[in-house]
């Protein structure tokens, strides 16, 4: 099975309940890790209340996800390639 970089992109800032039209599923090339970086394969993704806050234009403890940006999330992942010394 070929590796695929699946992404959920924020198309617009939701107003009211979330709608399927607020997002788009995309596939992109799997990036090569640079110096000091690692490539991971996501096993689990956390979807929680913080995700809704990140869709707002207001900064919380992190910057908001920009319109057109890939949604952030916490993951449990395995390292599949590493260029990091540790």
N, C-alpha and C positions, 0 to 999 in steps of 0.2 A: 504494500500500500504506500503510495507516494505521500510525503508530508505536505500538509496544507495549512496555511495560516488563515484561520477563520476569524473574522472580525465582526463585531456589532458596532455600527457607526451611528452616531447621533445626528439625525437629519435636521431636527428643529427642536427648540426648547419646548417641552410639553406644557400645555395649559390645561389644568384639570387632570383627569385620569390619563394614564399612559395609553397611547394608541399604537398599533402596529406601524402606522404611517410615520411615527416619530423616529423610526429606526430603519436601518438597511443592513442586511447580512451581505458581507463581501468576502471574497477570497483574495489573498495576496501571496506573493512569493515568500517562502520561509527565509528570513534574513540569516546571513552568516554572522556569528558573533565576532566582534572586534577585540582588540587587545583589552584584557581585563574583564571581558564579558563572557556570559554563558548563554547557551541556547537551551530552553527548557520545553518540555511537552506537558501541557496542562492536563491534570487528571481530574481535578475538581475546581469549580469556580464558585466563589461566594457572591450571592445576590442578596443584598440586604438594604435596609433603609438608607444607608449612606449613598447608595447608587442614585437614589432619587434626588438627594441634595446636590450631588455632583452635576446633575443636568441643569441646575439653576445657574444663572449668570453670576451669582454671588459667591465669592470665595468663602469656603469653610476652612477646615484645617488643611485642605489641599486646594489647588486651583480647580476651577470648574472645567468639565470636559468641553472643549470648543465644538461648536456646530461644525459637522464634517469630521470630527475626531472619533477615534476608537474609544468605546466605553472602557473605563478603568474597572478593575476588580481584583480582589485578593484571590490567590490560587494556591493550590497544593500541586506541585509539579515535580517532574524528574528531570535531572540534567542529562541532556543527550549529547552535548558537545561543550567544551569549555576551553577558553583561552585565559582563564583566571588562575593565578598561582595557587590560590587556596582551595 
